Amino acid sequence: MLSPAERGDLVLRLLAGVVGACQEAGLAACVISPGPQARAEAVRLGAEVLDDGGLDLTGAVSLGLERYAGAEAVVAIAADLPFVTADDVRELLALAHPLVVAAAPDGTTNAAAA
């Protein structure tokens, strides 16, 4: 079992991987989180940040969609995907006509693009 400090480190490493994949795919990244450590790491990585104040996932995604309403495309992707690559993000965008949802094996959603 991971200690709280180890879990925090893991979360930030996963976040860095997802932000990096998005940036390598040519996207501007925005991390939406109530967590100050996650937001600070996002800024360090060159991403924009939004504090969602503890909203649920739907609320956080809505906040992002509101912020980027004028964007050509928006990708909402979970920040805890250990194996996501820039190619995965590019494929997700290529399939987003008008919408693509990447489902996880447990029935939840890992990513969506529109």
All heavy atoms as an XYZ file, in Angstrom:
786
protein
N       0.836     -1.165      0.000
C       0.000      0.000      0.000
C       0.896      1.248      0.000
O       1.922      1.298      0.658
C      -0.909      0.005      1.223
C      -1.845      1.157      1.157
S      -3.020      1.478      2.488
C      -3.510     -0.038      3.152
N       0.461      2.257     -0.728
C       1.225      3.497     -0.800
C       0.911      4.389      0.389
O      -0.235      4.489      0.831
C       0.869      4.258     -2.080
C       1.206      3.596     -3.415
C       0.692      4.444     -4.561
C       2.695      3.365     -3.547
N       1.949      5.057      0.863
C       1.742      6.057      1.908
C       1.085      7.283      1.263
O       1.101      7.430      0.030
C       3.085      6.452      2.527
O       3.833      7.221      1.601
N       0.541      8.182      2.060
C      -0.033      9.406      1.478
C       0.979     10.181      0.625
O       0.627     10.694     -0.445
C      -0.487     10.199      2.700
C      -0.804      9.151      3.713
C       0.246      8.078      3.495
N       2.216     10.258      1.064
C       3.235     10.976      0.289
C       3.525     10.257     -1.025
O       3.659     10.899     -2.076
C       4.518     11.125      1.104
N       3.610      8.932     -0.980
C       3.854      8.165     -2.204
C       2.678      8.295     -3.172
O       2.874      8.410     -4.377
C       4.082      6.692     -1.868
C       5.388      6.428     -1.142
C       5.467      5.017     -0.586
O       4.424      4.445     -0.185
O       6.591      4.493     -0.541
N       1.468      8.277     -2.640
C       0.285      8.431     -3.484
C       0.289      9.814     -4.139
O      -0.020      9.952     -5.312
C      -0.986      8.227     -2.673
C      -2.203      8.220     -3.563
C      -3.483      7.926     -2.853
N      -3.311      7.619     -1.447
C      -4.233      7.156     -0.667
N      -5.428      6.947     -1.146
N      -4.019      6.917      0.599
N       0.647     10.844     -3.372
C       0.729     12.195     -3.934
C       1.754     12.279     -5.048
O       1.497     12.903     -6.089
N       2.910     11.650     -4.845
C       3.945     11.629     -5.888
C       3.451     10.913     -7.139
O       3.691     11.363     -8.263
C       5.218     10.953     -5.376
C       5.956     11.778     -4.348
O       5.692     12.997     -4.234
O       6.817     11.201     -3.650
N       2.759      9.794     -6.946
C       2.230      9.042     -8.080
C       1.220      9.876     -8.864
O       1.260      9.923    -10.096
C       1.587      7.740     -7.598
C       0.904      6.890     -8.683
C       1.894      6.467     -9.757
C       0.231      5.684     -8.045
N       0.333     10.546     -8.163
C      -0.671     11.390     -8.821
C       0.008     12.452     -9.676
O      -0.381     12.682    -10.829
C      -1.610     12.033     -7.775
C      -2.434     13.157     -8.383
C      -2.508     10.981     -7.148
N       1.046     13.082     -9.141
C       1.733     14.135     -9.902
C       2.496     13.568    -11.092
O       2.557     14.202    -12.153
C       2.657     14.932     -8.984
C       1.944     15.738     -7.889
C       2.958     16.487     -7.030
C       0.910     16.689     -8.460
N       3.059     12.373    -10.962
C       3.745     11.736    -12.102
C       2.748     11.385    -13.203
O       3.023     11.572    -14.391
C       4.509     10.488    -11.651
C       5.819     10.806    -10.962
C       6.770      9.622    -10.903
N       6.164      8.398    -10.429
C       6.092      8.014     -9.156
N       6.602      8.774     -8.214
N       5.539      6.872     -8.825
N       1.590     10.848    -12.811
C       0.561     10.527    -13.802
C       0.067     11.788    -14.504
O      -0.096     11.809    -15.733
C      -0.602      9.786    -13.141
C      -0.301      8.376    -12.645
C      -1.455      7.849    -11.806
C       0.005      7.435    -13.802
N      -0.166     12.835    -13.723
C      -0.585     14.120    -14.279
C       0.442     14.618    -15.292
O       0.081     15.043    -16.396
C      -0.771     15.142    -13.161
C      -1.062     16.579    -13.594
C      -2.421     16.682    -14.256
C      -0.973     17.512    -12.411
N       1.711     14.550    -14.945
C       2.771     15.009    -15.844
C       2.759     14.214    -17.148
O       2.958     14.781    -18.232
C       4.130     14.909    -15.163
N       2.516     12.917    -17.072
C       2.472     12.095    -18.278
C       1.329     12.468    -19.196
O       1.490     12.558    -20.427
N       0.152     12.710    -18.630
C      -1.018     13.063    -19.440
C      -0.848     14.461    -20.036
O      -1.102     14.668    -21.222
C      -2.316     12.944    -18.618
C      -3.499     13.504    -19.393
C      -2.574     11.494    -18.233
N      -0.400     15.413    -19.235
C      -0.164     16.772    -19.753
C       0.883     16.716    -20.862
O       0.714     17.329    -21.925
C       0.262     17.733    -18.620
C       0.788     19.058    -19.188
C      -0.904     17.992    -17.672
N       1.951     15.970    -20.651
C       2.995     15.835    -21.667
C       2.472     15.231    -22.961
O       2.819     15.686    -24.052
N       1.630     14.212    -22.861
C       1.053     13.589    -24.061
C       0.189     14.586    -24.820
O       0.251     14.658    -26.052
C       0.244     12.349    -23.672
N      -0.597     15.351    -24.098
C      -1.445     16.360    -24.747
C      -0.599     17.426    -25.422
O      -0.860     17.809    -26.578
C      -2.392     16.988    -23.732
S      -3.687     15.862    -23.161
N       0.427     17.906    -24.738
C       1.289     18.931    -25.316
C       2.042     18.403    -26.528
O       2.163     19.091    -27.539
C       2.245     19.468    -24.254
C       1.536     20.275    -23.189
C       2.419     20.608    -22.003
O       3.319     19.847    -21.646
N       2.149     21.741    -21.371
N       2.532     17.175    -26.447
C       3.253     16.579    -27.572
C       2.325     16.391    -28.775
O       2.764     16.451    -29.921
C       3.853     15.235    -27.156
C       4.748     14.620    -28.203
C       5.344     13.290    -27.779
O       5.539     13.075    -26.567
O       5.603     12.468    -28.674
N       1.037     16.195    -28.498
C       0.047     16.058    -29.572
C      -0.340     17.413    -30.156
O      -1.153     17.486    -31.068
C      -1.190     15.335    -29.047
N       0.234     18.482    -29.615
C      -0.020     19.813    -30.153
C      -1.148     20.567    -29.487
O      -1.593     21.596    -29.994
N      -1.621     20.064    -28.357
C      -2.717     20.727    -27.652
C      -2.196     21.626    -26.541
O      -1.173     21.335    -25.925
C      -3.641     19.685    -27.012
C      -4.329     18.703    -27.943
C      -5.179     17.731    -27.135
C      -5.173     19.432    -28.967
N      -2.916     22.681    -26.292
C      -2.699     23.467    -25.083
C      -3.406     22.713    -23.965
O      -4.554     22.310    -24.127
C      -3.276     24.865    -25.245
N      -2.739     22.496    -22.875
C      -3.325     21.728    -21.774
C      -3.849     22.654    -20.688
O      -3.260     23.695    -20.404
C      -2.285     20.777    -21.183
N      -4.954     22.252    -20.101
C      -5.519     22.940    -18.949
C      -5.884     21.885    -17.921
O      -6.619     20.944    -18.228
C      -6.757     23.738    -19.336
S      -7.547     24.555    -17.924
N      -5.359     22.010    -16.731
C      -5.661     21.085    -15.647
C      -6.723     21.718    -14.763
O      -6.557     22.833    -14.281
C      -4.392     20.748    -14.836
C      -4.728     19.917    -13.606
C      -3.385     20.021    -15.718
N      -7.817     20.993    -14.581
C      -8.922     21.465    -13.752
C      -8.926     20.622    -12.489
O      -9.154     19.416    -12.551
C     -10.260     21.340    -14.503
C     -10.179     22.121    -15.821
C     -11.410     21.828    -13.625
C     -11.356     21.891    -16.740
N      -8.647     21.256    -11.363
C      -8.505     20.520    -10.110
C      -8.712     21.448     -8.930
O      -8.356     22.623     -8.992
C      -7.094     19.918    -10.024
O      -6.863     19.334     -8.758
N      -9.239     20.906     -7.830
C      -9.305     21.701     -6.609
C      -7.992     21.645     -5.828
O      -7.791     22.400     -4.895
C     -10.435     21.031     -5.817
C     -10.334     19.596     -6.219
C      -9.941     19.634     -7.682
N      -7.093     20.741     -6.246
C      -5.859     20.501     -5.488
C      -4.754     21.482     -5.805
O      -4.325     21.581     -6.960
N      -4.250     22.192     -4.797
C      -3.178     23.157     -5.058
C      -1.896     22.515     -5.573
O      -1.197     23.107     -6.392
C      -2.966     23.849     -3.704
C      -3.614     22.977     -2.691
C      -4.668     22.192     -3.395
N      -1.577     21.297     -5.135
C      -0.356     20.640     -5.623
C      -0.491     20.286     -7.106
O       0.454     20.467     -7.882
C      -0.044     19.371     -4.813
C       0.285     19.641     -3.373
C      -0.967     19.594     -2.483
O      -2.110     19.570     -2.951
N      -0.748     19.611     -1.184
N      -1.656     19.795     -7.491
C      -1.878     19.464     -8.901
C      -1.822     20.722     -9.762
O      -1.223     20.717    -10.846
C      -3.218     18.751     -9.072
N      -2.429     21.795     -9.287
C      -2.408     23.042    -10.067
C      -0.988     23.598    -10.166
O      -0.576     24.058    -11.231
C      -3.370     24.062     -9.472
C      -4.838     23.648     -9.620
C      -5.813     24.786     -9.325
N      -5.498     25.552     -8.129
C      -5.947     25.279     -6.902
N      -6.731     24.227     -6.700
N      -5.625     26.050     -5.880
N      -0.223     23.528     -9.088
C       1.162     24.018     -9.122
C       2.003     23.192    -10.095
O       2.814     23.741    -10.855
C       1.769     23.982     -7.721
N       1.821     21.870    -10.085
C       2.558     21.011    -11.020
C       2.151     21.320    -12.454
O       2.996     21.372    -13.348
C       2.303     19.538    -10.694
C       2.992     18.558    -11.614
C       4.507     18.554    -11.527
O       5.095     19.256    -10.669
O       5.136     17.851    -12.332
N       0.870     21.560    -12.689
C       0.395     21.894    -14.031
C       1.048     23.173    -14.537
O       1.486     23.240    -15.683
C      -1.123     22.016    -14.029
N       1.125     24.179    -13.684
C       1.780     25.437    -14.066
C       3.247     25.178    -14.389
O       3.776     25.668    -15.386
C       1.625     26.490    -12.944
C       2.536     27.686    -13.189
C       0.177     26.934    -12.834
N       3.906     24.374    -13.558
C       5.307     24.031    -13.797
C       5.478     23.358    -15.155
O       6.485     23.562    -15.844
C       5.826     23.114    -12.680
C       7.334     22.883    -12.730
C       7.782     21.814    -11.759
N       7.388     20.476    -12.162
C       7.947     19.778    -13.148
N       8.906     20.295    -13.874
N       7.528     18.557    -13.432
N       4.487     22.578    -15.565
C       4.538     21.862    -16.836
C       4.127     22.729    -18.022
O       4.167     22.288    -19.168
C       3.626     20.628    -16.769
C       4.033     19.550    -15.774
C       2.899     18.555    -15.571
C       5.308     18.851    -16.231
N       3.694     23.954    -17.752
C       3.293     24.860    -18.830
C       1.824     24.791    -19.190
O       1.426     25.281    -20.247
N       1.022     24.204    -18.326
C      -0.414     24.109    -18.581
C      -1.149     25.252    -17.894
O      -0.685     25.795    -16.891
C      -0.951     22.768    -18.065
N      -2.297     25.587    -18.430
C      -3.197     26.508    -17.756
C      -3.879     25.730    -16.636
O      -3.950     24.496    -16.672
C      -4.244     27.022    -18.747
C      -5.173     28.046    -18.163
C      -6.166     28.598    -19.176
O      -5.965     28.419    -20.387
O      -7.146     29.195    -18.730
N      -4.385     26.427    -15.642
C      -5.100     25.750    -14.559
C      -6.423     26.440    -14.267
O      -6.565     27.649    -14.458
C      -4.271     25.676    -13.257
C      -3.015     24.852    -13.453
C      -3.919     27.045    -12.733
N      -7.383     25.641    -13.838
C      -8.653     26.139    -13.335
C      -8.922     25.438    -12.015
O      -8.779     24.222    -11.924
C      -9.801     25.843    -14.309
C      -9.799     26.578    -15.645
C     -10.927     26.051    -16.535
C      -9.939     28.069    -15.435
N      -9.304     26.199    -11.017
C      -9.691     25.640     -9.722
C     -11.182     25.360     -9.787
O     -11.988     26.272     -9.912
C      -9.367     26.628     -8.603
C      -9.684     26.103     -7.220
O     -10.390     25.077     -7.093
O      -9.217     26.727     -6.254
N     -11.549     24.075     -9.709
C     -12.964     23.733     -9.804
C     -13.687     23.788     -8.462
O     -14.879     23.521     -8.372
C     -13.165     22.382    -10.473
C     -12.656     21.214     -9.650
O     -12.377     21.372     -8.444
O     -12.556     20.110    -10.223
N     -12.975     24.144     -7.411
C     -13.598     24.298     -6.101
C     -14.194     23.026     -5.536
O     -15.036     23.084     -4.648
N     -13.788     21.873     -6.063
C     -14.301     20.609     -5.551
C     -15.526     20.091     -6.280
O     -16.228     19.211     -5.769
N     -15.795     20.611     -7.479
C     -16.927     20.114     -8.266
C     -16.743     18.635     -8.595
O     -15.622     18.124     -8.620
C     -17.033     20.897     -9.586
C     -17.370     22.380     -9.491
C     -17.230     23.038    -10.861
C     -18.778     22.563     -8.945
N     -17.835     17.946     -8.894
C     -17.728     16.571     -9.369
C     -17.200     16.594    -10.806
O     -16.979     17.663    -11.385
C     -19.064     15.836     -9.247
C     -20.167     16.419    -10.129
O     -19.900     17.304    -10.970
O     -21.320     15.988     -9.967
N     -16.986     15.416    -11.379
C     -16.400     15.335    -12.716
C     -17.230     16.083    -13.754
O     -16.686     16.815    -14.576
C     -16.228     13.863    -13.134
C     -15.643     13.621    -14.510
C     -14.262     14.251    -14.647
C     -15.589     12.129    -14.803
N     -18.534     15.929    -13.705
C     -19.394     16.624    -14.660
C     -19.241     18.134    -14.534
O     -19.132     18.840    -15.536
C     -20.870     16.221    -14.455
O     -20.985     14.806    -14.648
C     -21.791     16.950    -15.420
N     -19.196     18.621    -13.308
C     -19.024     20.050    -13.082
C     -17.671     20.543    -13.561
O     -17.565     21.629    -14.147
N     -16.628     19.752    -13.327
C     -15.286     20.139    -13.763
C     -15.196     20.184    -15.284
O     -14.628     21.119    -15.862
C     -14.243     19.177    -13.192
N     -15.778     19.185    -15.946
C     -15.775     19.182    -17.417
C     -16.590     20.360    -17.941
O     -16.179     21.042    -18.883
C     -16.292     17.840    -17.972
C     -16.517     17.917    -19.479
C     -15.317     16.717    -17.636
N     -17.724     20.639    -17.328
C     -18.538     21.791    -17.735
C     -17.764     23.090    -17.594
O     -17.846     23.974    -18.453
C     -19.818     21.859    -16.901
O     -20.643     20.758    -17.175
N     -16.989     23.217    -16.516
C     -16.158     24.401    -16.311
C     -15.147     24.545    -17.445
O     -14.947     25.638    -17.987
C     -15.446     24.307    -14.953
C     -14.567     25.471    -14.542
C     -15.399     26.734    -14.334
C     -13.813     25.119    -13.261
N     -14.516     23.446    -17.822
C     -13.564     23.472    -18.930
C     -14.228     23.813    -20.254
O     -13.699     24.598    -21.044
N     -15.397     23.230    -20.507
C     -16.115     23.531    -21.752
C     -16.525     24.991    -21.819
O     -16.478     25.609    -22.884
C     -17.337     22.615    -21.881
C     -17.043     21.146    -22.116
C     -18.333     20.332    -22.075
C     -16.299     20.928    -23.429
N     -16.913     25.527    -20.681
C     -17.267     26.947    -20.605
C     -16.050     27.813    -20.925
O     -16.124     28.767    -21.700
C     -17.763     27.232    -19.190
C     -18.549     28.485    -19.006
C     -19.065     28.565    -17.579
O     -19.963     27.787    -17.213
O     -18.537     29.411    -16.826
N     -14.917     27.474    -20.327
C     -13.683     28.242    -20.522
C     -13.226     28.211    -21.979
O     -12.712     29.172    -22.519
C     -12.589     27.698    -19.602
C     -11.164     28.158    -19.896
C     -10.991     29.663    -19.684
N      -9.645     30.090    -19.930
C      -9.148     30.399    -21.133
N      -9.898     30.311    -22.203
N      -7.901     30.796    -21.262
N     -13.407     27.063    -22.645
C     -12.915     26.878    -24.012
C     -14.058     26.803    -25.026
O     -13.941     26.140    -26.053
C     -12.031     25.631    -24.084
C     -10.747     25.826    -23.330
C     -10.607     25.359    -22.030
C      -9.699     26.538    -23.890
C      -9.437     25.583    -21.310
C      -8.532     26.764    -23.191
C      -8.415     26.283    -21.901
O      -7.256     26.519    -21.203
N     -15.127     27.513    -24.761
C     -16.310     27.469    -25.631
C     -15.983     27.834    -27.079
O     -16.610     27.321    -28.005
C     -17.394     28.392    -25.085
N     -15.010     28.681    -27.311
C     -14.667     29.096    -28.663
C     -13.616     28.234    -29.331
O     -13.241     28.495    -30.476
N     -13.162     27.195    -28.674
C     -12.112     26.344    -29.227
C     -12.635     25.485    -30.371
O     -13.817     25.130    -30.419
C     -11.535     25.450    -28.142
N     -11.759     25.153    -31.284
C     -12.108     24.282    -32.407
C     -12.465     22.882    -31.918
O     -13.353     22.221    -32.455
C     -10.933     24.212    -33.385
C     -11.187     23.348    -34.588
C      -9.990     23.303    -35.522
O      -9.203     24.255    -35.558
O      -9.853     22.296    -36.226
N     -11.753     22.413    -30.902
C     -12.011     21.089    -30.318
C     -11.610     21.125    -28.853
O     -10.762     21.918    -28.457
C     -11.215     20.015    -31.053
N     -12.221     20.269    -28.077
C     -11.903     20.149    -26.648
C     -11.770     18.675    -26.318
O     -12.584     17.856    -26.741
C     -13.012     20.778    -25.771
C     -12.737     20.532    -24.295
C     -13.139     22.263    -26.048
N     -10.724     18.347    -25.573
C     -10.513     16.983    -25.097
C     -10.571     17.015    -23.584
O      -9.869     17.791    -22.950
C      -9.141     16.433    -25.542
C      -8.886     15.057    -24.942
C      -9.040     16.386    -27.049
N     -11.422     16.178    -23.020
C     -11.447     15.993    -21.561
C     -10.876     14.616    -21.313
O     -11.436     13.613    -21.751
C     -12.870     16.098    -21.032
N      -9.740     14.566    -20.642
C      -9.043     13.304    -20.460
C      -8.639     13.150    -18.996
O      -8.192     14.104    -18.367
C      -7.822     13.209    -21.411
C      -7.156     11.854    -21.342
C      -6.842     14.322    -21.157
C      -6.172     11.606    -22.479
N      -8.832     11.969    -18.478
C      -8.466     11.697    -17.085
C      -6.968     11.889    -16.894
O      -6.175     11.568    -17.784
C      -8.870     10.277    -16.705
N      -6.586     12.422    -15.754
C      -5.176     12.717    -15.492
C      -4.443     11.551    -14.858
O      -3.292     11.695    -14.466
C      -5.062     13.946    -14.587
N      -5.082     10.393    -14.789
C      -4.433      9.252    -14.129
C      -4.257      8.060    -15.066
O      -4.362      6.913    -14.663
C      -5.228      8.837    -12.886
C      -6.649      8.387    -13.203
O      -7.081      8.530    -14.366
O      -7.320      7.891    -12.280
N      -3.960      8.347    -16.326
C      -3.778      7.287    -17.317
C      -2.279      7.033    -17.509
O      -1.596      7.818    -18.145
C      -4.427      7.687    -18.645
C      -5.914      8.040    -18.564
C      -6.417      8.507    -19.917
C      -6.716      6.865    -18.054
N      -1.774      5.936    -16.990
C      -0.320      5.733    -16.981
C       0.300      5.476    -18.342
O       1.498      5.687    -18.513
C      -0.132      4.526    -16.067
C      -1.426      3.809    -16.085
C      -2.483      4.861    -16.296
N      -0.477      5.045    -19.314
C       0.116      4.663    -20.591
C      -0.323      5.531    -21.769
O      -0.051      5.192    -22.911
C      -0.198      3.189    -20.890
C       0.263      2.265    -19.804
C      -0.649      1.573    -19.036
C       1.611      2.111    -19.522
C      -0.239      0.730    -18.020
C       2.040      1.278    -18.511
C       1.118      0.581    -17.755
N      -0.999      6.642    -21.512
C      -1.464      7.485    -22.605
C      -0.275      8.108    -23.326
O       0.717      8.485    -22.708
C      -2.458      8.557    -22.111
C      -1.784      9.618    -21.266
C      -3.195      9.195    -23.277
N      -0.400      8.181    -24.649
C       0.669      8.753    -25.475
C       0.098      9.883    -26.333
O      -1.122     10.024    -26.477
C       1.268      7.699    -26.418
O       0.256      7.304    -27.369
C       1.777      6.473    -25.652
N       1.004     10.636    -26.930
C       0.583     11.688    -27.858
C      -0.191     11.084    -29.029
O      -1.164     11.674    -29.494
C       1.793     12.473    -28.348
N       0.212      9.908    -29.485
C      -0.514      9.251    -30.574
C      -1.946      8.919    -30.154
O      -2.873      9.042    -30.957
C       0.208      7.979    -31.029
C       1.455      8.280    -31.838
O       1.578      9.396    -32.386
O       2.319      7.383    -31.922
N      -2.132      8.489    -28.902
C      -3.485      8.222    -28.403
C      -4.333      9.490    -28.458
O      -5.494      9.457    -28.862
C      -3.449      7.723    -26.951
C      -2.749      6.388    -26.786
O      -2.792      5.561    -27.721
O      -2.155      6.177    -25.708
N      -3.747     10.598    -28.030
C      -4.480     11.866    -28.013
C      -4.804     12.308    -29.436
O      -5.927     12.736    -29.723
C      -3.684     12.951    -27.258
C      -4.380     14.300    -27.335
C      -3.468     12.537    -25.804
N      -3.851     12.163    -30.348
C      -4.100     12.513    -31.751
C      -5.220     11.649    -32.344
O      -6.087     12.144    -33.062
C      -2.822     12.342    -32.579
C      -1.794     13.422    -32.366
C      -0.633     13.256    -33.355
N       0.537     13.888    -32.837
C       1.539     13.284    -32.171
N       1.504     11.988    -31.960
N       2.564     13.969    -31.738
N      -5.214     10.350    -32.030
C      -6.259      9.455    -32.533
C      -7.623      9.844    -31.975
O      -8.628      9.843    -32.692
C      -5.932      8.008    -32.176
C      -6.932      7.027    -32.735
C      -6.556      5.575    -32.475
O      -5.518      5.303    -31.869
O      -7.354      4.712    -32.881
N      -7.653     10.175    -30.690
C      -8.899     10.614    -30.068
C      -9.450     11.833    -30.798
O     -10.639     11.890    -31.125
C      -8.647     10.938    -28.591
C      -9.836     11.289    -27.731
C     -10.719     10.074    -27.520
C      -9.367     11.835    -26.396
N      -8.581     12.789    -31.083
C      -9.022     13.993    -31.809
C      -9.474     13.665    -33.226
O     -10.458     14.223    -33.706
C      -7.889     15.015    -31.860
C      -7.737     15.888    -30.631
C      -6.460     16.710    -30.721
C      -8.930     16.800    -30.473
N      -8.758     12.771    -33.895
C      -9.112     12.419    -35.270
C     -10.494     11.768    -35.338
O     -11.201     11.912    -36.335
C      -8.067     11.481    -35.861
N     -10.891     11.084    -34.293
C     -12.180     10.397    -34.264
C     -13.323     11.282    -33.770
O     -14.475     10.878    -33.824
C     -12.089      9.161    -33.376
C     -11.139      8.058    -33.860
C     -10.972      6.996    -32.794
C     -11.647      7.456    -35.166
N     -13.006     12.469    -33.313
C     -13.999     13.341    -32.666
C     -14.837     14.114    -33.673
O     -14.760     15.326    -33.767
C     -13.297     14.300    -31.711
N     -15.653     13.407    -34.435
C     -16.526     14.062    -35.418
C     -17.924     13.495    -35.301
O     -18.235     12.527    -35.986
C     -15.986     13.878    -36.832
C     -14.633     14.471    -37.024
N     -14.427     15.825    -37.128
C     -13.421     13.904    -37.088
C     -13.135     16.048    -37.273
N     -12.503     14.903    -37.249
N     -18.832     13.988    -34.515
C     -18.700     15.166    -33.670
C     -18.209     14.853    -32.259
O     -17.841     15.748    -31.518
C     -20.124     15.707    -33.605
C     -20.964     14.478    -33.663
C     -20.202     13.529    -34.571
N     -18.211     13.588    -31.848
C     -17.866     13.274    -30.468
C     -17.291     11.881    -30.391
O     -17.729     10.969    -31.088
C     -19.127     13.347    -29.580
C     -19.005     12.891    -28.131
C     -18.150     13.872    -27.346
C     -20.377     12.764    -27.504
N     -16.297     11.711    -29.528
C     -15.775     10.376    -29.233
C     -15.611     10.265    -27.728
O     -15.242     11.219    -27.059
C     -14.437     10.105    -29.962
C     -13.341     11.024    -29.482
C     -14.012      8.655    -29.776
N     -15.953      9.103    -27.200
C     -15.793      8.822    -25.771
C     -14.955      7.564    -25.643
O     -15.263      6.545    -26.273
C     -17.163      8.627    -25.079
C     -16.977      8.236    -23.628
C     -18.007      9.885    -25.201
N     -13.895      7.620    -24.857
C     -13.047      6.455    -24.613
C     -13.454      5.841    -23.285
O     -13.207      6.406    -22.226
C     -11.578      6.872    -24.592
N     -14.091      4.695    -23.369
C     -14.587      4.037    -22.160
C     -13.487      3.209    -21.506
O     -12.629      2.650    -22.175
C     -15.766      3.149    -22.514
N     -13.545      3.141    -20.196
C     -12.638      2.298    -19.419
C     -13.294      0.930    -19.248
O     -14.514      0.797    -19.371
C     -12.383      2.939    -18.056
N     -12.495     -0.104    -18.970
C     -13.063     -1.443    -18.790
C     -14.129     -1.518    -17.696
O     -15.020     -2.356    -17.755
C     -11.854     -2.293    -18.431
C     -10.679     -1.573    -18.998
C     -11.047     -0.111    -18.907
N     -14.060     -0.624    -16.706
C     -15.040     -0.681    -15.615
C     -16.316      0.102    -15.929
O     -17.187      0.244    -15.081
C     -14.425     -0.179    -14.315
C     -14.061      1.300    -14.344
O     -14.269      1.958    -15.371
O     -13.568      1.802    -13.321
N     -16.441      0.603    -17.158
C     -17.649      1.305    -17.556
C     -17.599      2.804    -17.364
O     -18.503      3.518    -17.773
N     -16.545      3.311    -16.741
C     -16.404      4.757    -16.593
C     -15.759      5.319    -17.863
O     -15.464      4.588    -18.794
C     -15.547      5.110    -15.357
O     -14.243      4.530    -15.513
C     -16.190      4.596    -14.077
N     -15.539      6.612    -17.891
C     -14.979      7.272    -19.063
C     -13.561      7.750    -18.787
O     -13.324      8.405    -17.777
C     -15.852      8.469    -19.466
O     -17.173      7.980    -19.707
C     -15.325      9.146    -20.718
N     -12.626      7.400    -19.661
C     -11.248      7.865    -19.541
C     -11.024      9.174    -20.290
O     -10.176      9.960    -19.921
C     -10.271      6.818    -20.063
C     -10.001      5.729    -19.058
O     -10.153      5.925    -17.860
N      -9.604      4.574    -19.541
N     -11.755      9.365    -21.377
C     -11.548     10.572    -22.187
C     -12.747     10.823    -23.079
O     -13.467      9.890    -23.426
C     -10.293     10.437    -23.038
N     -12.917     12.070    -23.444
C     -13.943     12.447    -24.410
C     -13.393     13.606    -25.229
O     -12.616     14.417    -24.735
C     -15.220     12.880    -23.700
N     -13.778     13.660    -26.491
C     -13.349     14.765    -27.348
C     -14.512     15.155    -28.234
O     -15.308     14.325    -28.643
C     -12.148     14.354    -28.199
N     -14.593     16.451    -28.493
C     -15.646     16.964    -29.370
C     -15.110     18.131    -30.158
O     -14.166     18.760    -29.791
C     -16.857     17.410    -28.541
